[in-house]
Amino acid sequence: PSVLDSFALLSGQLNTLNKVLKHEKTPLLRNQVIIPLVLSPDRDEEIMRQTEGRVPVFSHEVVPDHLRTKPDPEVEEQEKQLITDAARISPDVAQKQIQSLNKMCSNLLEKISKEERESESGGLRQNKQTFNPADTNALVAAVAFGKGLSNRRPPGSGGSVQSGQPGAGGIIAGASGMQQVSMSGAPAQQQPMLAGVQMAQAGQPGK
């Protein structure tokens, strides 16, 4: 808003200035010559106030820049080169170049508008709720307080369980069951020894 207000103010001032310059009683500025009357390397407070702090000193360095009516020689050369290049182009070629440039600009504007629409739709999709609050609350209650979880033990966990190793009985029972199934075709004298080894390994912490 501040930029728009400043732009509106500048636009109004420029319109007023144009009206004053186009008035019939206003002399032509091209007939007027501006020359510096006083050049000083010292700081001039009056010039600072009139230029709103942009020009502190009216010296030999700033006068050519501020009172110049023609561009720099380099800029003049570039403008002449551009004018020469433009004069060499035929009207048909210029029209084709204008059409291609307009096409490129329209394609670019279309891509920009498409990106804006996609970003807006993506923002709407992000704002859309993608979860069920009731399920989330039930899951948090189950994890934090054990709400809704059953106290029934799984089958095969009735063996002796040490206090520091919860669930070890289930591991041992499962291990012995696996041993019996896998060694069903082995000789009978090897099964107790292998079962004992399996039981001892399962009883170790972390195995």
Buried (B, 14 or more C-beta within 10 A) or exposed (E): EEEEEEEEEEEEEEEEEEEEEEEEEEEEEEEEEEEBEEEEEEEBEEBBEEEEEEBBBBBEEBEEEEEEEEEEEEEEEEEEEEEEEEEEEEEEEEEEEEEEEEEEEEEEEEEEEEEEEEEEEEEEEEEEEEEEEEEEEEEEEEEEEEEEEEEEEEEBBEEEBEEEBEEBBBBBBBBBEEBEEEBEEEEEEEBEEEBEEBEEEBBEEEE
